[in-house]
């Protein structure tokens, strides 16, 4: 499966701790090896072409387009702190 990552997600991921980034990289490598996102533990199908990946308490939006899976953004980022 071809995986594309949106720029907004990369920017948010950089702010997460190294342990979370490592867990995400593991899930990313596994996504590249499967035929369907739901084969991966932690991925739930929400709609026909929309999925949610859960890592810890964080949730990440995935969108399928043919044989391409797009990692869009965090639905919830447990490490996000609002700017004061």
N, C-alpha and C positions, 0 to 999 in steps of 0.2 A: 504494500500500500504506500502511496506517495503522501508525505506529510508536509504541509505548509504551515508556517507559524506567522501570525500577524505581528506587526511591529509593536503594537500596544501591549501585547502579551509579553514580549521580550523585555520591554521597559519595566513592567511590573515584576517580572520574574527576577530581574537583577536586584530588586530591593528585598527579596526573600533570603532567609538564611541558607547557607551552603547545604545543610542537611535536606532542606526541601528541594533545592535545585537538583541535588543528586537523585532524590526520589522521582522528580519529574523526568530527568534524563533516562532513568530506568524505564519508566512508562513509555516515553517517547520511542526508545529502541524496540520495546515490545510491540508498540502500535505499528511500526514499520514492518514487522514480521508477520502480522496477522492478516487474514482476508476480510474480517469484519471487526469493527471496534468493540462489539459486545463480547468478543472472545477474551478480552482483557479484563481481569478482575478490577473492579472499581469503575467500570464504564456501564452506564445505563442509557438506554434509548428513551428519549423524551417524546420525539415526534419522528416522522418518516425519515428525515435526514439530519436530525439534531440529536446530539448525545451529550452526556455530562460525565466527566472524569472526576472522581473524588480521590484526593490525596490528603490524608490527615483530615482536617476540618475544611480544607479549601476545595472549591468546585471550579472546574474549568469547562468552558463551552467548546464543543467539537461540532463541526458541520461537514457533512459528506457531500461531495460533488463528483459523481462517477467513481473512479478509483482513487480520488484525492480526498484526503481528510484535512480540514483546515482547523487549526487551533486558534480560536478567536480571541478570547479574553477570559479573565476570571469572572465567574458568576459570584463567587465569594472568596476573598483572600483573607485568611486568618491572620496574616502578618501586616495587613494594611493598617496604618495609623493616619487619622485625618490631620491635614495641615492645620496648625494653630495660627 
